[in-house]
Amino acid sequence: MTRYNYFFLWLVLMAAMVSCNSQSGQKNEQTTDPLVSHIDSTINPGNDFFLFANGKWFKEHPIPASEQSNGLWQLIQDTINSQIKNICESSAANPNEAAGSNKQKIGDFFFSGMDSISLNKNGLTGIKQDFDRIDAVKDLKGLATEIAYINTVSGSPAFGFYIGQDDRISSKNAVFIAQGGLSLPDRDFYFDKDARAVMIREKFTAHLSSMFKIMGYQDQKAGTAAENLMKLEMAIAAGSRKRADTRDPLKNYNKITITRLSQMTPEFDWTRFFQSAGLTKVDTVIVGQPEFLTAFNRNLKSFPLEVWKDYLKYHHIHGLARYLDDKTYQESFNFYSTTLRGVPEPKPRWKRVVEETDGSLGELIGQVYVTDYLPTGTKEKLMEIGNAIKTVYAERIKSLDWMSETTKTKALKKLDAVIFKVGYPDKWKDMSALQITRSSYTQNVMNANTWWFGYMIAKYGKPVDRNEWSMEPQTYNAYYNPSNNEIVVPGCNIIVPGFERKLADDAILYSIIGGSTFGHEITHGFDDQGSKYDEYGNLFNWWTIDDSVRFYAKTKMIVRQFDEFVAVDSLHINGDMTQGENIADLAGVVMGYEAFKKTAQYKNRENIAGLTPDQRYFLGYAMAWMINDRPEAIANQVKSDVHSPAKFRVLGPLANIPEFYAAFDIKEGDAMKRADSLRVKIW
């Protein structure tokens, strides 16, 4: 997944922006081209094009105290949140909506979340019976039951578990078991020795102690429980692969029988776990990291049952902390938002509740959103740009000098089979069985979690529904699913702020929608991991050996490039862990540019606001990543995310593109100028 920005709803967005920024009596007219108005002319574009293109906007728009970043994403998400808020408030305004209707569920969910008086009065009452269940566990069989229960209602302790497409048989759903069960973002947080990592571990232990006190533990018992939980999670982390080593789907595919699974982990009752999760007749599972399960079995023997019970209680309350009383929420926020990401204060309650209502009932909200907020022609415009990029990609594959004709034929076949799902689904999920009331926000969230878990479990034993969407139309993101060989672009991604009463020019549309979205996502089908799936979505190596050698030689170059970037303090980007996204960024901006060259604006060399078509294209690409993150958030991202920080998603790709050099007169000696031999050209 990536961060994206798009094209068409700016009339709504800019109406709100201009209204907020203009003084009474003045005309609400945009007089400055957004690309020009964002430029910081004190910066040499050849040294830092990211700040050159966006620096003035950053100076004029500091990060709000309740956010970890500010920029284009925040602008657009604020617009979407405002629209969803309208849906929620209008639904909540009528307490007599028909029982079971979409509006009743949306309105009652939102109402219960806004009822802070009841939340604070009830405290942990809503989950006390769950703590009692855990306290009553007498043996490891009971532990398996509670791990399944917490998976159902609040979190994912001990290990990762889900139902998904079998990578080698993409038409079938399978059971997956993978490493997981950690409270910190990544296993390296438990072992890194830099000052920031040491500080995080110290504050995490203090946070654990505070949470146990909230659960009713006396001071000494809370401290002991916190220390023991930290030791347990360090043991779990020690048995986990580094994130960079989990990227290879071939190494993550280990299909074994239930008998073999039980032999690997004799201390854990998988039959009890599966039955408690609602699964029957499971014969095989796909294990991501077998060595993790070996360590899990060892940890079950070496840590007392009481420590495991404290571990489960913490994971349960952590998963629900956002939906409990203010004291519990604030304690969780202080660590996970302030310590880990540098955010000083919480968002207003309405924003938090809007986001959770959308997260839990997004399928229902999406049906209203499509009708009320998506402009006519959204699907058609997205398809138009997507097909333009697809055409260019085919041309580029045919002209590659490092790929054999045999592999080119297969690559073109896979490209032709790529499916675009854009805008919104043709069929919505049936959530009629979900019960929502005004009485308990916490219970509403647990009910929604249970519904979604049950929806996932019900897939087992059934054919894969290739028409299913994994995002809602109001979700500001997009994805490539290798098992379906599909690209999904929700409708709201058509937004590009900064224009009023007119469409953005093609330079911007093709850089943001074409390059950062379709070009990027198509490339995931051909990056270092996506290239291991065939046109049907099956895990199958269709490359010749020589082609693979030449391809990986090029990917090693991009790994080295990103390894050199210092993201914050002395923390370097992990080029290996981020290479798939970096490859997609580079190919995306190239594909968008090639498609833009076919437009009338480019062919006519049409200048706008004093900028050439090439300059507008590359400035548009930089605007797509106009995101200013807090240092703490960047440090957290570098250690736990396969995406590079926004700044380097601009600097990294553009430093490999000679047309960018020419557009901004990048000279020898400039930081972004690379020697020909050091530039990466893959697609």
C-alpha positions as CSV (number, residue, x, y, z in Angstrom):
1,M,0.0,0.0,0.0
2,T,1.0,3.5,-0.6
3,R,0.0,7.1,-0.1
4,Y,-1.8,8.6,-3.0
5,N,-3.5,11.8,-4.2
6,Y,-5.8,12.4,-7.1
7,F,-8.0,14.4,-9.3
8,F,-11.7,15.4,-9.3
9,L,-13.3,16.4,-6.0
10,W,-11.4,19.6,-5.6
11,L,-14.5,21.7,-6.1
12,V,-15.8,20.4,-2.7
13,L,-12.3,20.6,-1.1
14,M,-11.3,24.0,-2.3
15,A,-14.7,25.5,-1.4
16,A,-14.0,24.5,2.2
17,M,-10.3,25.7,2.0
18,V,-11.1,29.1,0.5
19,S,-13.9,29.6,2.9
20,C,-11.6,29.0,5.8
21,N,-8.8,31.1,4.5
22,S,-10.5,34.2,3.1
23,Q,-11.6,37.2,5.0
24,S,-15.2,38.4,5.0
25,G,-16.1,40.5,2.0
26,Q,-13.2,39.3,-0.2
27,K,-13.8,37.3,-3.3
28,N,-13.0,33.6,-3.0
29,E,-10.8,33.4,-6.0
30,Q,-7.7,31.4,-6.6
31,T,-5.1,33.6,-8.2
32,T,-1.9,31.5,-7.8
33,D,-1.1,28.2,-9.4
34,P,-0.7,25.7,-6.6
35,L,2.5,24.3,-7.9
36,V,4.1,27.7,-8.0
37,S,2.7,28.8,-4.6
38,H,4.3,25.7,-2.9
39,I,7.8,26.4,-4.2
40,D,10.5,27.5,-1.8
41,S,12.8,29.4,-4.0
42,T,15.6,29.6,-1.4
43,I,16.2,25.9,-2.1
44,N,18.3,24.6,-5.0
45,P,16.1,22.1,-6.8
46,G,19.2,20.0,-7.6
47,N,20.0,19.6,-3.9
48,D,16.6,18.9,-2.4
49,F,13.7,18.9,-4.9
50,F,11.3,17.7,-2.2
51,L,11.7,20.9,-0.2
52,F,12.1,23.1,-3.3
53,A,8.7,21.9,-4.5
54,N,6.9,21.8,-1.2
55,G,8.9,23.9,1.3
56,K,6.8,27.1,1.2
57,W,3.6,25.2,1.9
58,F,5.3,23.4,4.9
59,K,6.5,26.7,6.4
60,E,3.0,28.1,6.1
61,H,1.2,25.0,7.5
62,P,2.9,23.6,10.6
63,I,1.9,20.1,11.8
64,P,-1.3,20.3,14.0
65,A,-0.7,19.2,17.6
66,S,-3.1,16.3,17.2
67,E,-1.4,14.9,14.0
68,Q,1.8,13.1,13.2
69,S,2.1,14.8,9.9
70,N,0.6,17.5,7.7
71,G,0.4,17.8,3.9
72,L,-1.7,16.7,1.0
73,W,-2.8,13.5,2.7
74,Q,-4.0,15.4,5.7
75,L,-5.9,17.9,3.6
76,I,-7.7,15.2,1.7
77,Q,-8.4,13.1,4.7
78,D,-9.8,16.1,6.5
79,T,-12.2,16.6,3.6
80,I,-13.2,12.9,3.7
81,N,-13.7,13.0,7.5
82,S,-15.9,16.0,7.2
83,Q,-18.1,14.3,4.6
84,I,-18.3,11.1,6.8
85,K,-19.1,13.3,9.8
86,N,-22.1,14.7,7.9
87,I,-23.2,11.1,7.2
88,C,-22.8,10.1,10.8
89,E,-24.5,13.2,12.3
90,S,-27.4,13.1,10.0
91,S,-27.9,9.4,10.8
92,A,-27.5,9.9,14.6
93,A,-30.0,12.9,14.5
94,N,-32.9,10.4,14.2
95,P,-33.0,7.8,17.0
96,N,-36.0,6.2,15.4
97,E,-34.4,5.0,12.2
98,A,-35.7,1.6,11.1
99,A,-34.0,-1.1,13.2
100,G,-31.2,-2.8,11.2
101,S,-31.0,-0.2,8.5
102,N,-27.7,1.3,7.5
103,K,-28.6,4.7,9.0
104,Q,-29.6,3.1,12.3
105,K,-26.3,1.3,12.6
106,I,-24.2,4.3,11.5
107,G,-26.1,6.7,13.7
108,D,-26.2,4.6,16.8
109,F,-22.5,3.6,16.5
110,F,-21.5,7.3,16.2
111,F,-23.8,8.3,19.0
112,S,-22.4,5.7,21.4
113,G,-18.8,6.9,20.6
114,M,-19.7,10.5,21.3
115,D,-21.3,9.6,24.6
116,S,-18.1,10.3,26.7
117,I,-20.2,10.6,29.9
118,S,-21.3,6.9,29.7
119,L,-17.8,5.8,28.6
120,N,-16.1,7.4,31.6
121,K,-18.8,6.2,34.0
122,N,-18.5,2.6,32.8
123,G,-14.7,2.5,32.7
124,L,-13.6,-1.1,32.1
125,T,-17.0,-2.6,33.0
126,G,-17.6,-3.7,29.4
127,I,-14.6,-5.9,29.4
128,K,-14.4,-7.1,33.0
129,Q,-16.0,-10.4,32.1
130,D,-13.3,-11.0,29.5
131,F,-10.6,-10.5,32.2
132,D,-12.5,-12.9,34.4
133,R,-12.5,-15.4,31.5
134,I,-8.7,-15.1,31.2
135,D,-8.2,-15.3,34.9
136,A,-10.2,-18.6,35.0
137,V,-7.8,-20.3,32.5
138,K,-6.3,-23.4,34.1
139,D,-4.1,-24.8,31.4
140,L,-2.7,-24.3,27.9
141,K,-5.9,-25.7,26.3
142,G,-7.8,-22.8,27.9
143,L,-5.1,-20.4,26.7
144,A,-5.8,-21.5,23.1
145,T,-9.5,-20.7,23.6
146,E,-8.7,-17.2,24.8
147,I,-6.2,-16.5,22.1
148,A,-9.0,-17.4,19.6
149,Y,-11.5,-15.2,21.5
150,I,-9.2,-12.1,21.5
151,N,-8.6,-12.6,17.8
152,T,-12.4,-12.4,17.4
153,V,-13.1,-9.2,19.3
154,S,-10.0,-7.1,19.8
155,G,-6.5,-8.1,18.6
156,S,-4.1,-10.7,17.4
157,P,-2.0,-12.1,20.2
158,A,0.7,-14.8,20.1
159,F,0.8,-15.2,16.3
160,G,-0.7,-13.9,13.1
161,F,-3.8,-15.8,11.9
162,Y,-6.1,-15.2,8.9
163,I,-8.0,-16.8,6.0
164,G,-6.8,-15.8,2.5
165,Q,-6.0,-16.9,-1.0
166,D,-3.7,-19.8,-1.3
167,D,-0.6,-18.3,-3.1
168,R,-0.2,-21.4,-5.2
169,I,-3.9,-22.1,-5.9
170,S,-5.3,-18.6,-6.1
171,S,-8.9,-19.9,-6.6
172,K,-9.0,-21.4,-3.1
173,N,-9.0,-19.9,0.4
174,A,-6.5,-21.3,3.0
175,V,-5.6,-20.9,6.6
176,F,-2.5,-18.9,7.3
177,I,-0.3,-18.8,10.4
178,A,2.5,-16.3,10.6
179,Q,4.7,-14.6,13.1
180,G,3.2,-11.8,15.2
181,G,2.0,-11.1,18.7
182,L,4.2,-8.1,19.4
183,S,3.0,-4.8,21.0
184,L,5.8,-2.7,19.5
185,P,5.8,-2.0,15.7
186,D,8.6,-4.4,14.8
187,R,10.9,-7.0,16.3
188,D,14.0,-4.7,16.0
189,F,12.4,-2.3,18.6
190,Y,13.2,-4.9,21.2
191,F,16.9,-5.2,20.4
192,D,18.3,-2.0,18.8
193,K,20.7,-0.3,21.0
194,D,20.4,3.3,19.8
195,A,19.2,5.9,22.3
196,R,15.8,6.2,20.8
197,A,15.2,2.4,20.9
198,V,16.4,2.2,24.5
199,M,14.1,5.1,25.5
200,I,11.1,3.5,23.8
201,R,11.6,0.2,25.6
202,E,11.9,2.0,29.0
203,K,8.7,3.9,28.3
204,F,6.9,0.8,27.0
205,T,7.7,-1.0,30.3
206,A,6.3,2.0,32.3
207,H,3.3,2.0,30.0
208,L,2.6,-1.6,30.7
209,S,2.8,-1.0,34.4
210,S,0.3,1.8,34.1
211,M,-2.1,-0.3,32.1
212,F,-2.0,-3.1,34.6
213,K,-2.8,-0.6,37.4
214,I,-5.8,0.6,35.4
215,M,-6.8,-3.1,35.3
216,G,-6.8,-3.1,39.1
217,Y,-3.3,-4.5,39.9
218,Q,-1.5,-3.2,42.9
219,D,1.7,-1.2,42.2
220,Q,4.2,-4.1,42.9
221,K,2.1,-6.6,41.0
222,A,1.7,-4.2,38.1
223,G,5.5,-3.7,37.9
224,T,6.2,-7.4,38.1
225,A,3.6,-8.1,35.4
226,A,5.1,-5.4,33.2
227,E,8.6,-6.7,33.5
228,N,7.5,-10.3,32.8
229,L,5.4,-9.3,29.8
230,M,8.4,-7.4,28.4
231,K,10.6,-10.5,28.8
232,L,7.9,-12.6,27.0
233,E,7.6,-10.2,24.1
234,M,11.4,-10.1,23.8
235,A,11.4,-13.9,23.5
236,I,8.6,-13.7,20.9
237,A,10.6,-11.0,19.0
238,A,13.8,-13.1,19.2
239,G,12.0,-15.9,17.4
240,S,10.7,-13.6,14.6
241,R,12.4,-12.9,11.3
242,K,13.6,-9.4,10.5
243,R,11.0,-7.6,8.4
244,A,13.3,-7.5,5.3
245,D,13.5,-11.3,5.5
246,T,9.7,-11.7,5.4
247,R,9.2,-10.1,1.9
248,D,9.9,-13.3,-0.1
249,P,6.6,-15.0,-0.8
250,L,8.4,-18.3,-1.7
251,K,10.1,-18.4,1.7
252,N,6.8,-17.5,3.4
253,Y,4.9,-20.4,1.7
254,N,5.2,-23.6,3.8
255,K,2.0,-25.7,3.5
256,I,1.8,-28.4,6.1
257,T,-0.8,-30.8,7.5
258,I,-2.6,-30.2,10.8
259,T,-0.7,-33.3,12.1
260,R,2.6,-31.7,11.2
261,L,1.5,-28.4,12.8
262,S,0.7,-30.2,16.0
263,Q,4.1,-31.9,15.9
264,M,5.9,-28.6,15.5
265,T,4.0,-27.1,18.5
266,P,2.9,-29.9,20.8
267,E,2.3,-27.5,23.7
268,F,-0.5,-25.7,21.8
269,D,-3.9,-27.2,21.1
270,W,-4.6,-26.1,17.6
271,T,-7.9,-28.1,17.5
272,R,-9.2,-26.1,20.4
273,F,-8.0,-22.9,18.8
274,F,-9.6,-23.6,15.4
275,Q,-12.9,-24.7,17.0
276,S,-13.0,-21.6,19.2
277,A,-12.4,-19.4,16.1
278,G,-15.3,-21.1,14.3
279,L,-13.3,-23.3,11.9
280,T,-13.9,-27.0,11.4
281,K,-12.4,-29.6,9.1
282,V,-9.1,-27.8,8.7
283,D,-6.7,-30.2,7.1
284,T,-3.7,-28.0,6.1
285,V,-2.3,-24.6,6.9
286,I,0.2,-22.3,5.3
287,V,2.9,-21.3,7.7
288,G,4.8,-18.2,7.0
289,Q,7.8,-18.7,9.3
290,P,8.2,-22.2,10.7
291,E,11.0,-21.2,13.0
292,F,8.6,-18.7,14.7
293,L,6.3,-21.6,15.7
294,T,9.2,-23.5,17.1
295,A,10.1,-20.6,19.3
296,F,6.4,-20.1,20.2
297,N,6.2,-23.7,21.5
298,R,9.4,-23.1,23.5
299,N,7.9,-19.9,25.0
300,L,4.8,-21.8,26.0
301,K,6.9,-24.1,28.1
302,S,9.4,-21.6,29.5
303,F,7.0,-18.8,30.6
304,P,4.4,-19.5,33.4
305,L,0.8,-19.6,32.6
306,E,0.2,-16.5,34.7
307,V,2.6,-14.5,32.5
308,W,0.7,-15.6,29.4
309,K,-2.6,-14.6,31.0
310,D,-1.3,-11.1,31.8
311,Y,-0.1,-11.0,28.2
312,L,-3.5,-11.7,26.9
313,K,-5.2,-9.2,29.2
314,Y,-2.9,-6.5,28.0
315,H,-3.4,-7.3,24.3
316,H,-7.2,-7.3,24.9
317,I,-7.2,-3.9,26.6
318,H,-4.7,-2.5,24.1
319,G,-6.9,-3.5,21.2
320,L,-9.9,-1.7,22.7
321,A,-8.2,1.3,24.5
322,R,-9.5,3.8,21.9
323,Y,-13.1,2.8,22.7
324,L,-12.9,2.9,26.5
325,D,-12.8,5.6,29.1
326,D,-10.6,8.7,28.8
327,K,-8.0,7.5,31.3
328,T,-7.4,4.2,29.5
329,Y,-7.4,6.0,26.1
330,Q,-5.0,8.7,27.3
331,E,-2.5,6.2,28.7
332,S,-2.5,4.3,25.4
333,F,-2.2,7.5,23.4
334,N,0.7,8.7,25.5
335,F,2.8,5.8,24.5
336,Y,1.6,4.8,21.0
337,S,1.1,8.3,19.7
338,T,3.3,10.6,21.7
339,T,6.3,8.4,22.4
340,L,6.3,6.4,19.2
341,R,5.2,9.0,16.7
342,G,5.7,12.4,18.5
343,V,2.0,13.5,18.5
344,P,1.5,15.9,21.5
345,E,-2.3,15.7,21.9
346,P,-5.3,13.5,20.8
347,K,-7.5,14.4,18.0
348,P,-10.9,15.8,18.9
349,R,-13.4,13.1,19.9
350,W,-15.6,13.6,16.8
351,K,-12.6,12.8,14.5
352,R,-11.7,9.7,16.4
353,V,-15.3,8.5,16.5
354,V,-15.8,9.3,12.8
355,E,-12.6,7.4,11.9
356,E,-13.8,4.4,14.0
357,T,-17.3,4.5,12.6
358,D,-15.8,4.4,9.1
359,G,-13.3,1.7,10.1
360,S,-16.1,-0.6,11.5
361,L,-19.0,0.3,9.3
362,G,-17.2,1.6,6.2
363,E,-19.1,-0.8,3.9
364,L,-22.4,0.9,5.0
365,I,-21.0,4.5,4.9
366,G,-19.6,3.8,1.5
367,Q,-23.0,3.2,0.0
368,V,-24.1,6.7,1.2
369,Y,-20.7,8.3,0.2
370,V,-20.9,7.1,-3.4
371,T,-24.4,8.6,-3.8
372,D,-23.7,11.9,-2.0
373,Y,-20.1,12.7,-2.7
374,L,-18.6,11.0,-5.7
375,P,-19.0,12.9,-8.9
376,T,-20.5,11.3,-12.0
377,G,-17.8,9.9,-14.2
378,T,-15.4,8.9,-11.5
379,K,-15.0,5.3,-12.7
380,E,-14.7,6.3,-16.3
381,K,-11.9,8.9,-15.6
382,L,-9.9,6.5,-13.5
383,M,-10.2,3.8,-16.1
384,E,-9.1,6.2,-18.8
385,I,-5.9,7.1,-17.0
386,G,-5.2,3.5,-15.9
387,N,-5.5,2.2,-19.4
388,A,-3.1,4.9,-20.7
389,I,-0.5,3.7,-18.2
390,K,-1.1,0.1,-19.1
391,T,-0.5,0.9,-22.8
392,V,2.8,2.6,-22.0
393,Y,3.9,-0.3,-19.8
394,A,3.4,-2.7,-22.7
395,E,5.5,-0.5,-24.9
396,R,8.3,-0.3,-22.3
397,I,8.3,-4.1,-21.8
398,K,8.7,-4.7,-25.5
399,S,11.7,-2.4,-25.7
400,L,13.6,-3.7,-22.6
401,D,17.2,-4.6,-23.4
402,W,17.6,-6.9,-20.3
403,M,14.6,-9.1,-20.7
404,S,14.5,-12.1,-23.1
405,E,11.7,-12.5,-25.6
406,T,10.4,-15.6,-23.8
407,T,9.9,-13.6,-20.5
408,K,8.6,-10.6,-22.4
409,T,5.8,-12.7,-23.9
410,K,4.8,-13.9,-20.4
411,A,5.2,-10.4,-18.9
412,L,2.9,-8.9,-21.6
413,K,0.4,-11.7,-21.0
414,K,0.4,-10.9,-17.2
415,L,0.1,-7.2,-17.9
416,D,-2.9,-7.8,-20.3
417,A,-4.6,-9.8,-17.5
418,V,-4.3,-7.1,-14.9
419,I,-7.8,-6.2,-13.6
420,F,-8.7,-2.6,-12.6
421,K,-11.3,-2.2,-9.9
422,V,-12.0,1.5,-9.6
423,G,-14.5,3.8,-7.9
424,Y,-16.6,1.4,-5.8
425,P,-17.8,-2.2,-5.9
426,D,-20.8,-3.3,-7.9
427,K,-22.0,-5.4,-4.9
428,W,-21.9,-4.5,-1.2
429,K,-21.3,-6.8,1.7
430,D,-24.4,-7.9,3.6
431,M,-23.9,-6.6,7.2
432,S,-27.5,-7.2,8.3
433,A,-26.5,-9.7,11.0
434,L,-24.4,-7.0,12.8
435,Q,-26.1,-5.7,15.9
436,I,-25.4,-2.0,16.9
437,T,-27.1,0.0,19.7
438,R,-26.7,3.3,21.4
439,S,-25.9,1.7,24.8
440,S,-22.2,0.8,24.6
441,Y,-19.5,2.1,22.2
442,T,-17.1,-0.6,23.4
443,Q,-19.6,-3.4,22.7
444,N,-20.4,-1.9,19.3
445,V,-16.7,-2.1,18.4
446,M,-16.5,-5.6,19.6
447,N,-19.6,-6.6,17.7
448,A,-18.2,-5.1,14.5
449,N,-14.9,-6.8,15.1
450,T,-16.7,-10.1,15.6
451,W,-18.7,-9.6,12.4
452,W,-15.6,-8.9,10.3
453,F,-13.8,-11.9,11.9
454,G,-16.8,-14.1,11.1
455,Y,-16.9,-12.8,7.6
456,M,-13.2,-13.9,7.1
457,I,-13.8,-17.3,8.7
458,A,-16.7,-18.0,6.5
459,K,-14.4,-17.8,3.4
460,Y,-12.7,-21.1,4.4
461,G,-13.8,-23.9,2.2
462,K,-15.4,-21.6,-0.3
463,P,-14.1,-20.5,-3.7
464,V,-12.4,-17.1,-3.8
465,D,-14.7,-14.2,-4.7
466,R,-12.6,-12.3,-7.2
467,N,-15.2,-9.5,-7.2
468,E,-14.6,-8.7,-3.6
469,W,-13.1,-5.3,-2.5
470,S,-10.8,-5.0,0.5
471,M,-11.3,-1.2,0.7
472,E,-14.2,1.2,0.7
473,P,-14.8,4.0,-1.8
474,Q,-14.0,6.6,0.9
475,T,-10.6,5.0,1.8
476,Y,-7.8,7.2,0.6
477,N,-5.4,4.5,-0.6
478,A,-5.0,1.9,-3.3
479,Y,-3.5,-1.6,-3.6
480,Y,-2.2,-4.3,-5.9
481,N,-3.3,-7.8,-5.0
482,P,-0.9,-10.3,-6.6
483,S,-3.2,-13.3,-6.0
484,N,-5.9,-11.7,-8.1
485,N,-3.5,-9.8,-10.4
486,E,-5.7,-6.7,-9.7
487,I,-5.4,-3.0,-8.9
488,V,-8.0,-1.5,-6.7
489,V,-8.4,2.3,-6.6
490,P,-11.3,3.6,-4.4
491,G,-13.3,6.5,-5.7
492,C,-12.1,9.2,-3.2
493,N,-8.6,8.8,-4.6
494,I,-9.7,11.1,-7.4
495,I,-9.1,14.1,-5.2
496,V,-6.3,16.6,-6.0
497,P,-6.6,19.8,-3.9
498,G,-5.4,23.2,-5.1
499,F,-7.7,23.9,-8.0
500,E,-11.0,25.6,-8.2
501,R,-13.6,25.8,-10.9
502,K,-11.4,23.9,-13.4
503,L,-9.7,20.6,-13.9
504,A,-6.0,20.2,-13.2
505,D,-3.9,20.0,-16.3
506,D,-2.7,16.7,-17.6
507,A,0.8,17.2,-16.2
508,I,-0.6,17.0,-12.7
509,L,-3.1,14.3,-13.5
510,Y,-0.6,12.0,-15.1
511,S,2.0,12.5,-12.4
512,I,-0.4,11.9,-9.5
513,I,-3.0,9.5,-10.8
514,G,-0.9,8.0,-13.6
515,G,2.5,7.8,-11.9
516,S,1.9,7.6,-8.2
517,T,-1.1,5.3,-8.5
518,F,-1.6,3.2,-11.6
519,G,2.1,3.1,-12.6
520,H,3.2,2.4,-9.1
521,E,0.6,-0.4,-8.5
522,I,1.1,-2.1,-11.9
523,T,4.8,-2.3,-11.1
524,H,4.0,-4.3,-8.0
525,G,3.1,-7.1,-10.3
526,F,6.6,-7.0,-11.7
527,D,8.7,-5.9,-8.7
528,D,11.1,-8.3,-6.8
529,Q,8.2,-10.1,-5.2
530,G,5.2,-9.5,-7.5
531,S,7.2,-11.0,-10.4
532,K,6.9,-14.4,-8.7
533,Y,3.2,-14.6,-9.4
534,D,1.8,-15.5,-12.8
535,E,-1.1,-13.9,-14.7
536,Y,-3.6,-15.9,-12.7
537,G,-2.2,-14.9,-9.3
538,N,-0.5,-18.2,-8.6
539,L,3.0,-18.2,-7.0
540,F,5.0,-19.4,-9.9
541,N,8.4,-18.3,-11.1
542,W,7.9,-17.5,-14.8
543,W,11.2,-15.8,-15.4
544,T,14.2,-17.4,-17.1
545,I,17.3,-17.7,-14.9
546,D,19.2,-15.2,-16.9
547,D,16.4,-12.6,-16.8
548,S,16.2,-13.0,-13.0
549,V,20.0,-12.5,-12.7
550,R,19.8,-9.3,-14.7
551,F,16.7,-8.1,-12.9
552,Y,18.2,-8.6,-9.4
553,A,21.4,-6.9,-10.4
554,K,19.3,-3.8,-11.1
555,T,17.3,-4.1,-7.9
556,K,20.5,-4.3,-5.9
557,M,21.4,-0.9,-7.3
558,I,18.2,0.7,-6.0
559,V,18.8,-1.0,-2.6
560,R,22.2,0.6,-2.4
561,Q,20.8,4.0,-3.3
562,F,18.2,4.0,-0.5
563,D,20.6,2.5,2.0
564,E,22.6,5.8,1.7
565,F,19.7,8.0,2.7
566,V,19.6,9.2,6.3
567,A,16.0,9.6,7.2
568,V,16.3,11.2,10.7
569,D,19.3,11.6,13.1
570,S,21.7,8.9,12.0
571,L,19.0,6.4,11.0
572,H,19.4,5.2,7.5
573,I,16.6,3.8,5.3
574,N,16.6,0.0,5.0
575,G,17.0,-0.3,1.2
576,D,16.4,-4.0,1.2
577,M,13.1,-3.8,3.2
578,T,11.8,-0.9,1.1
579,Q,13.0,-2.1,-2.3
580,G,9.6,-3.2,-3.6
581,E,8.0,0.1,-3.0
582,N,11.1,2.0,-4.2
583,I,11.0,0.0,-7.5
584,A,7.3,0.8,-7.9
585,D,7.9,4.5,-7.2
586,L,10.6,4.7,-9.8
587,A,8.7,2.8,-12.5
588,G,5.5,4.7,-11.6
589,V,7.0,8.2,-12.2
590,V,8.6,7.0,-15.5
591,M,5.3,5.4,-16.7
592,G,3.3,8.5,-15.8
593,Y,5.8,10.7,-17.7
594,E,5.7,8.5,-20.8
595,A,1.9,8.5,-20.8
596,F,1.9,12.3,-20.3
597,K,4.1,12.7,-23.4
598,K,1.2,11.4,-25.5
599,T,-1.1,14.3,-24.3
600,A,-1.8,17.5,-26.2
601,Q,-0.4,19.6,-23.4
602,Y,3.0,17.9,-23.8
603,K,3.0,17.7,-27.5
604,N,2.1,21.4,-27.8
605,R,4.7,22.4,-25.2
606,E,2.0,24.3,-23.4
607,N,3.4,26.5,-20.6
608,I,1.2,27.2,-17.5
609,A,2.1,29.7,-14.8
610,G,5.5,30.0,-16.3
611,L,6.2,26.3,-16.0
612,T,7.0,24.0,-18.9
613,P,5.1,20.7,-19.2
614,D,8.1,18.8,-17.9
615,Q,8.5,21.1,-14.9
616,R,4.8,20.8,-14.1
617,Y,4.9,17.0,-14.3
618,F,7.8,16.6,-11.9
619,L,6.4,19.3,-9.5
620,G,3.1,17.4,-9.6
621,Y,4.9,14.3,-8.6
622,A,6.5,16.1,-5.7
623,M,3.1,17.5,-4.7
624,A,1.8,13.9,-4.6
625,W,4.2,13.3,-1.7
626,M,3.8,16.7,0.0
627,I,3.9,15.2,3.5
628,N,5.7,16.7,6.5
629,D,6.2,14.1,9.2
630,R,7.4,14.4,12.8
631,P,10.9,13.0,13.4
632,E,9.5,10.4,15.8
633,A,7.1,9.2,13.1
634,I,9.8,9.0,10.5
635,A,12.0,7.0,12.9
636,N,9.1,4.6,13.6
637,Q,8.4,4.3,9.9
638,V,12.0,3.5,9.0
639,K,12.1,0.6,11.4
640,S,8.7,-0.9,10.7
641,D,7.3,0.1,7.3
642,V,8.2,-1.2,3.8
643,H,7.5,2.3,2.4
644,S,10.3,5.0,2.5
645,P,9.4,8.3,4.1
646,A,7.7,10.8,1.7
647,K,10.7,12.9,1.1
648,F,12.8,10.0,-0.3
649,R,9.9,8.8,-2.4
650,V,10.6,12.0,-4.3
651,L,14.4,12.3,-4.1
652,G,15.1,8.7,-4.8
653,P,13.2,8.1,-8.0
654,L,13.8,11.5,-9.6
655,A,17.6,11.3,-9.1
656,N,17.5,8.5,-11.7
657,I,15.6,10.4,-14.4
658,P,17.6,12.4,-17.0
659,E,14.4,14.3,-18.1
660,F,14.1,15.6,-14.6
661,Y,17.7,16.9,-14.8
662,A,17.0,18.7,-18.0
663,A,13.7,20.2,-16.7
664,F,15.4,21.9,-13.7
665,D,18.9,22.4,-15.0
666,I,20.4,19.9,-12.5
667,K,24.2,20.3,-12.7
668,E,27.3,18.4,-11.8
669,G,27.9,18.9,-8.1
670,D,24.2,19.1,-7.2
671,A,23.3,16.5,-4.6
672,M,20.6,14.8,-6.8
673,K,22.8,14.5,-9.9
674,R,24.0,10.9,-10.3
675,A,26.6,9.6,-12.7
676,D,25.1,7.6,-15.6
677,S,26.6,4.4,-14.2
678,L,24.9,4.9,-10.8
679,R,21.4,5.5,-12.2
680,V,18.8,2.8,-12.0
681,K,16.7,2.0,-15.0
682,I,14.5,-1.1,-14.7
683,W,11.3,-0.5,-16.6
